Amino acid sequence: MKADDYVYPLEFADESYHEGITARDYIAIQAMNGMVSCGDYTSNDKYAMIQHAFAIADAMITESEKKIPCTR
């Protein structure tokens, strides 16, 4: 996975196309959902939360590019 790969691209009946959002944005959104749902951040910390969410996304993308085999 790369940061600029697209998630959920859409193709419409009229054959128009929308690329969707980037993988980096999608992962950051999911990270932010988790932070908000567990109450780790207050409204005063919104910029810190955004920076943290994108740091998580960047770390996940970096690790996914390593293609580390899954071990159980």
N, C-alpha and C positions, 0 to 999 in steps of 0.2 A: 504494500500500500504506500502511496505517496501522498503528501499533503494536498496536492492539487488534483488528485483523483476525485471524480464526482460520485456522489451517493444519490441514489434514487433518480436517475435521469428519466424524463418523461417524453413519450412520443404520442402526439395527439392524432385524432382521426383525420385531421386535415394535413397530416404528415409534417406538421411543424414539430420542433424539438426544443426541449428545455433541458439544460445540462444538470440541473439540480444544485445542491450545495456541495462544497468541497468536503472531503473526508476530515480535514482539520477542523472545519466549522462544526461538522456533525459530532465529532468526538468532544469538542469543547462544550457544545450544547448539552450533551449527555452528562458530562462532568458537572456542569452548572446545575442541572436538574438534581443531581445527587447532593450537591452542597446546599442548595436551597431547601430540599426536603428534610435534611437532618438538622437544619438550623445552625450550621457552622458560621454563617455570615449574616451580618445585619445590613440594613440599607446603607449604613455609613461605609461599609466595606465593599461596595459593588465593584469598584475598579480593581481592588485586590482579588476579588473573586474572578473577574474576567481574566486577569493576568494568570492566576492559578489554573483556571480551566484551560487556557491555551498552552500553558506549560505542561499540563497533563497530556493534552492532545499531541504536542510535539514529542514528548517522551514515548508515547504509545506508537507513534508513527516511526520513530527512530528504532525502537525495538522490533517492530514488525518487519522492517527492512533487513534485519539481521537473519531472518528465517531460522530462528533457533528451533530445533526439533522439540516436540512436545514429549516429555517423559512422565511416566506414571509409576 
